[in-house]
Amino acid sequence: MQWWPPPPAAANWGEAATSPKGDRRAWRRILDGAVTRFDTISFLSDYGTTDEFVGVVHSVIRQLAPHVSVIDVSHHVPEHDVRSGGLTLARSAQYLAPGVVLAVVDPGVGTQRRAIAVEVGDGASILVGPDNGLLAPAVSMVGGATRAVVLSEEEFHLPAPGPTFAGRDVFAPVAAHLCNGVDLLELGPEVDPVTLTPGMIPITREEEGHLIAEVLWTDHFGNLQLNVDPAEIESLGERIELRFDGRARTGIRRTAYDEIGVGEVGLVVDSYGLMSLAVNRGSAAEELGIATGDEVKIVLGEAGDDIDPGPTGAVTSVTLGAKP
């Protein structure tokens, strides 16, 4: 049996990760034992764990920067869902170790979309990934970008058999080289951070007695995070009427999941400072039949028994709570 396509000549084990694509300056740093800059890469993707993708990226980093610890934030972002990936990264950002953040949810891989690295905190961390809005919420969360570059210098990339695995061929080696002390500006031309693709995060809208919210995230337990700041519903009291898909349920304000009574729908401030819908030791998503991206209307008045869906409406800001 012959492998197809045939591997390049003299393709020794691990050779692809340690053979320079351009000139040899990047690899010279490794061989000379250059002073390292970062020792942590936090890695997020939509690769899943069925295929070899995550393991290959780990291995590329290991060969180029063996001193680095790779933290797997998540590899189960829904496939191609840039917004979900951006929100996952934003929720995590303030708790990640200083270093390089490698994020890959990249439905535009192989096209003209830019590959970028974004410095935050005056160099405390650098985010590496596609310029498709994935990095933007996290960058905003930690105070904005100080510098950004396009990753066009191929000497810091791997030779690519095809253009569809930028996580392996571009982002992983760039992340490793940054950890090895390569300066950001060596990776490609600097660009104004204002020109980077923004992230799209929905905000609540208010009109004619309703606050129109959206489910931002359904977690592993089936809790439904809403884009609602607790202050927006503080005046509504303990019992709040919720309307969705032509149905109505009463949400009960609770402090902890175990305080939610049997048959109740709890409204709990979650660990990121936003309101979430939950049931006790069960899945609110299954109980209510709603999921990420669905609309939830909050009646801005006393909870009632009618199921009139009411009008839709608009405008207030949403923030994720700052790290205590």
N, C-alpha and C positions, 0 to 999 in steps of 0.2 A: 504494500500500500504506500502511495506517495502523498505527502502533504501538499495540499493545493491552497493558495499559490505557493510555489517553491520558496523557501526562506532565502534571504540574501546570502551570498557566499560568505563562508567562515562565520556563520551566525552562532557564536558560542553562547552558552547559558548566561543570560544577563547582559549580553554585549550591547543590545539596543539602548539600554539606559546609560551606558558609560562610554558610548562612542559619540564624539562631538558632531553636531550637524553643520556648524559653521567653523569659526576658528577655535583654537584650543584654550582660550583664556579661562572660560568658565570651568573646564575640567582641570586646568592647571591648579586652580584654587583648592580643589579637592585633594589632588595629589600632594600639594605642598603643605596641606594642613592649615589652611588659612583660618584666621580668627572667625568664630561663628557669631551670628547676630541673634538668632532665635532658636529655641529648642522645642517649640511646640507648633504643630499644625493641627487645626481643628477642621475636620472634613465633613461636608454635607453634600448629599447628592440625591438624585432620583434613580440611581443604578439598581437598587434592590440588592439582595444578597444571593440570588439564585445563580447568576453568571459570575464570571471571573473578574468583572470590572473593578470592584472595590479592592480585591486582593492585588491586582496588577498595579493599581495606583499606589497602594501601600509599598509594594516592592520597588517601584521606581524611586520613590522617596527614600526608601531604606538604602538603596545603592548610592544615591547621590548625597544624602545627608544622614549618615548612620547614627548621628547623635540625637536625632529628632524623635520625639514621641508624637504619634498621630492619634488624636482623639476623634472617634467617630461620633459626630453629633447625631446624624440620622442618615440612613440611605433608603428610607421609605417615604420620601416626599412623593405624592402622586405623580405618575409619569407625565413629563412635559408641563407640569403645573408651576409656572414661574411665580405666580402670586403666592401659592402655598409655601413654596420654598423660601421666598422672601420673608414671609411672616414667621416661618420656623426660625430662620436666621435672626430676625429681629428679636424674637422672644428670647433667644439664647445669647445674643451678643454681649450683654452686660455681665454675663457670668462666665464667658469663655476666657481661658488663660491668654495673657498677652502673647503675641506671636503672629503667625500667618493663618488666615482663614481661607480654606480652599472650598469653594462652593460651585457645584456643577448641576444645574438644571438647565439644559441647553438645547431646546428644540430647534434652534437655528444653526446648530453646529455644521460646519462645512460651507456656510453662506458668507456673505459680506459682513455679518455682525462682528463687532470688535471683541477681541480678547483684552481684558484690562486688569490692572492692579491698582488698588486704591488705598492710599495711606490714611490712617486716622490717628488721632491723639498725638500729632507731631511725631509719628514714627513708632508709637507704642505697639501698633498692629498694622498689618497690611492684608487687605482682602483681595483674593485672586479669583477671577471667574469671567463669565460672559457679560457683555454690556447689553443686557436685556431687561433690566429692572430688578434682577435677583438680588444684587448687593445693596441697592438703594435704601430699603427700610432699615437695614442694620447700620449702614453708614450714618443715616439720620439719627438713629437711636443713640449712637455714641458721640454725637456732637458734630458730625459732618466731616468731609474730606479735607485733608491738608494738601495732598498732591495726588495726581492720578497719571498713569501712563498707559499707552497701548502696547501690547506685548508683541512687537513686530520683529525683535532681534532674534533670528532663528538659531544663533549660537547657543541660546539657552533653552532650546526645544529638543525633542527627540526626532530622529528621522521617522516620518509617518508613512506607512504603507498605503494609507487612505486618509481622507480628511475628517472622518466621522468620530474619532475618539480623542477629542481635544483634552479631556481629563487626563489621559495618559501621556499624550504627546506634547502638550503645551502647558497646561495648568499645573500638573504635578511637578515637572522639572523646574518650572519657574518658582514654585513654592519652595522647593528644596534649595535652589540657588539663593533665594532671599535668606533662607535660614543660614546658608553658608557665608553670608556677608556681602553678596552682590548688591550694589546700590540700585535703588529703584529706577534711577534715570538711565542705567545701563540696559534696561530691558526693552526700551523703546521710547518714542517721543512723548514728552509731557503734554497732557491735554487739560483744558479747563474742566474741573469737576462739574460745572454747570451744564456741560454738553453731554454728560452721561445720561443714559436712559433712566427716567424716574420709575419708582415703584408705584403700583396702583393699589391703594388701600381705601376701601369704602368708608364713608362717614355717615353718621346718622342724619336723618332728615325729619323735620318737625312741621306738621301742618294739620290744622283743624282737629286738634285733640288727639293726634296720634304721633308717636315717635317711631319712625320707620328704621328698623335695625336690620342687620345681616349677620348670619352665622359666619364668623371668620375661620373657625377651626373646630373640628370634631376630634377629640383626643381618643386615646386607646380605650378609655373607659366609657366612651359615649357621651361625655360631657360636651356641651355646646357653648363655645366661647362666642359672645356677642361683641360687636363693636360699640359697646355702651359703657361709658364711664359711670361709676356709681353716683357721681354728683348729679348726673342727668335725671336720675329717678329718685333722688333722695327724698323729695317732697311727697312722693306717692304713697308712703306708708308701707305696711308689711305685706299687704295683699295687692297684687298688680295683675291686671288682665292682659293676657297675651293672645294675639290673633295670628293665625297662619293657615294658609291653604283652606280658607273658608271655615275654620274651626276656632274655638276659643277654649283656653285653659287659664286657670288662675295660678300665677306664680307666687310663691310664698318666700319672703326674704328670710334667709337663714345664714348663719355664720359658718357652719361646717356641714359637710355632707351627711354626717350621722345624725344631725338635727332634723333632717327632712323626714316627715312622717310618711307612713305607708300610703301610697296613692297620690302623694303630693308631687308637684313640680317645684323644685327649689330654685331660687335665684340667689346665687352665691358669688361673692367677690373672689375670683380665682387667684392663683399664685402670681399672675402677671398684672393684677390690678384692674381687670375688666370683669363685667358681669357675665356669668355663665348660667346656663340652664342645666339642672342635674336632677337625678332621682337617687334615692338611697339604695346603694349596692346594686345598681342596675344601669342601663343605658338610656339616657334621655333621648338620644337620637332614635333608638328603636321605639321607645314609648310614645314619642311625639310624631314620628315619621318624617322628620326633617333632617337636613344635613348641611355641610359646608356650602355656603353660597345662597342658601334659602333666606327668604325675607321673613322677619318676625315683627309684627306691629305691637307696640306697647300703648295701651290706652292711658292717656294722661288724665286720669280721673279715678273714681272709685271702681273697683272691679264689679262687673255685672254679669248677668246670665245670657245676654243676647250674643249672637254670632255675626252681627253685621260687620263685614270686613272694613267698612269705612274708607275714606280717601287716603291716597298716598301723599307723601310730602318730603321735606328737605332741611338742612344745614347746621351742623355743629361739629366741633373737632373731636378727634379721638386720640388719646395718648396711651402708650404702654407705660405702666408704673416704673419709676426709676428704682435702681437697686438700692435697698436700704443701707 
